[in-house]
Amino acid sequence: MSEKILLNSSDIERALVRIAHEILERNKGASNIAFVGIKTRGVPLAQRLARIIKGMEQVDIPVGSLDITLYRDDVSSLSFRHVVQQTYVPFDITNRHVILVDDVFYTGRSIRAALDALIDLGRPDTIQLAVLIDRGHRELPIRADFVGKNIPTARTEEIRVFLSETDAVDKVVVEKPEGENNGSE
């Protein structure tokens, strides 16, 4: 696999600041929003967004984490290495504007699972989707409300997000199989 860096630390920060502004604009402020990050890397992204908004609006935004393992439509084919983690949403999502946060938006199947998991927790006014990367290839009619960067990809490529909270570095890379024509720039 060959690897190319698509976003560095400052690129990620700029994308998150822009997303935070868009969230505040769409929701007319921060008073009734909550973030729920999809494990694993959606959680630190949700926490970062909450910190950015707190810096702008001086409002603490509640942040939860969602494990979607048991809601996936491929759960029967998952290997035993997929361990069910804990969902932690220590606030009522009913009547809130819940911003679901994920790192990479691909087919839409993980988001569908996350929507099912959220609805089991309550009935929010709205569920909005914020993603750092949208790589295309949707299989379900789901779209992101807030996107850090659209990165069209081939299905053979893989987008990997590294965050300091989980990986000790902030970057987004695309990995291409060796020998694949990478369209020289």
C-alpha positions in Angstrom: 0.0 0.0 0.0 1.2 3.5 -0.8 0.1 6.3 1.5 -0.6 10.0 0.8 -1.3 12.5 3.5 -4.6 14.4 2.7 -5.0 16.5 5.8 -2.5 17.4 8.5 -3.2 18.6 12.0 -3.9 22.3 11.1 -6.1 21.1 8.2 -8.2 19.0 10.6 -8.5 21.9 13.1 -9.6 24.3 10.3 -12.2 21.8 9.1 -13.6 21.3 12.6 -13.8 25.1 13.3 -15.7 25.5 10.0 -18.1 22.7 10.9 -18.6 24.2 14.4 -19.6 27.5 12.8 -22.0 25.7 10.4 -23.6 23.8 13.3 -24.2 27.0 15.2 -25.6 28.8 12.2 -28.0 25.9 11.3 -29.2 25.5 14.9 -29.3 29.2 15.7 -26.8 28.9 18.5 -25.7 26.2 20.9 -28.5 26.1 23.5 -30.2 22.8 22.6 -27.5 20.8 20.8 -25.7 17.7 21.9 -22.9 15.7 20.3 -22.8 11.9 20.0 -19.6 10.5 18.5 -19.6 7.1 16.9 -16.8 5.0 18.3 -13.9 5.1 17.9 -12.7 8.3 16.2 -16.1 10.0 16.1 -15.9 10.5 19.9 -12.7 12.6 20.0 -14.0 14.6 17.0 -17.3 15.3 18.9 -15.3 16.3 22.0 -13.2 18.7 19.9 -16.3 20.2 18.3 -17.8 20.8 21.8 -14.6 22.5 22.9 -14.5 24.7 19.8 -18.2 25.8 20.4 -17.6 26.4 24.1 -14.7 28.7 23.1 -17.1 30.6 20.7 -20.3 30.6 22.7 -19.3 29.9 26.3 -21.8 27.0 26.4 -21.0 23.5 27.6 -22.2 21.0 25.0 -22.9 17.5 26.3 -21.0 14.8 24.5 -21.8 11.1 24.4 -20.3 8.1 22.7 -22.2 5.4 20.7 -21.1 1.9 20.0 -23.0 0.6 16.9 -21.6 -2.9 16.7 -24.9 -4.7 17.5 -26.9 -2.4 15.2 -24.8 -3.2 12.1 -26.4 -5.1 9.2 -23.3 -7.3 8.9 -23.1 -8.2 12.6 -23.3 -12.0 11.8 -20.3 -11.7 9.5 -18.1 -9.7 11.9 -15.1 -11.5 13.2 -14.5 -12.1 16.9 -12.1 -9.2 17.0 -15.0 -6.8 17.0 -15.6 -6.2 20.7 -18.8 -4.6 21.8 -18.0 -1.4 23.6 -20.1 0.7 25.9 -22.5 3.3 24.7 -22.3 6.3 27.0 -24.9 9.1 26.5 -25.3 10.6 30.0 -28.0 13.0 29.0 -31.5 12.8 27.6 -31.5 13.2 23.8 -35.3 13.8 23.7 -36.2 17.2 22.2 -32.5 18.1 21.4 -30.7 18.7 18.2 -28.3 15.7 18.2 -25.2 16.0 16.1 -24.0 12.6 15.2 -20.2 12.7 14.6 -18.1 10.3 12.6 -14.6 10.3 11.0 -15.2 8.9 7.6 -18.5 8.7 5.7 -18.5 5.9 3.1 -21.5 3.6 2.3 -23.9 5.0 4.9 -24.3 1.7 6.6 -22.6 2.7 9.8 -24.7 5.9 10.0 -27.9 3.8 9.5 -26.8 1.7 12.4 -26.1 4.8 14.5 -29.5 6.2 13.7 -31.1 3.0 15.0 -29.0 3.1 18.1 -29.9 6.7 18.8 -33.6 6.2 18.4 -33.4 3.5 21.0 -32.2 6.2 23.4 -35.0 8.8 22.9 -36.7 11.0 20.4 -34.5 14.0 19.4 -36.0 17.0 17.6 -33.4 16.5 14.8 -30.5 14.3 14.1 -27.8 15.9 12.0 -24.6 14.3 10.7 -21.1 15.8 10.9 -18.2 14.0 9.3 -14.6 14.9 8.9 -14.3 13.1 5.6 -16.9 12.2 3.0 -15.4 9.7 0.5 -18.5 8.9 -1.5 -19.8 5.5 -2.6 -23.1 5.7 -0.8 -25.2 2.6 -0.7 -28.1 4.1 1.3 -29.9 7.4 0.9 -28.1 9.2 3.7 -26.2 12.4 3.4 -24.0 14.4 5.8 -25.2 17.9 7.0 -21.6 19.0 7.8 -18.5 17.8 6.0 -14.9 18.7 6.8 -13.6 17.6 3.3 -15.1 15.7 0.4 -12.5 13.3 -0.9 -13.6 11.2 -3.9 -12.0 7.8 -3.7 -11.8 4.5 -5.6 -13.3 1.6 -3.8 -9.9 0.0 -3.6 -8.5 2.9 -1.7 -8.8 3.3 2.1 -9.1 6.6 4.0 -7.5 6.4 7.4 -8.0 9.1 10.1 -5.4 9.4 12.8 -6.2 11.5 15.9 -3.9 12.4 18.8 -6.4 11.0 21.3 -6.3 7.5 19.8 -3.1 7.5 17.6 -0.7 10.1 19.0 -0.8 12.1 15.7 -3.4 14.1 13.7 -3.6 13.3 10.0 -5.8 11.9 7.3 -4.2 9.6 4.7 -5.4 7.7 1.7 -3.9 4.3 1.1 -3.8 2.9 -2.4 -2.9 -0.7 -3.3 0.6 -1.0 -4.8 0.7 -0.7 -8.6 -2.7 1.2 -8.7 -2.5 4.2 -11.1 -2.7 7.1 -8.7 -3.2 9.8 -11.3 0.0 11.8 -11.0 -0.6 15.4 -10.1 
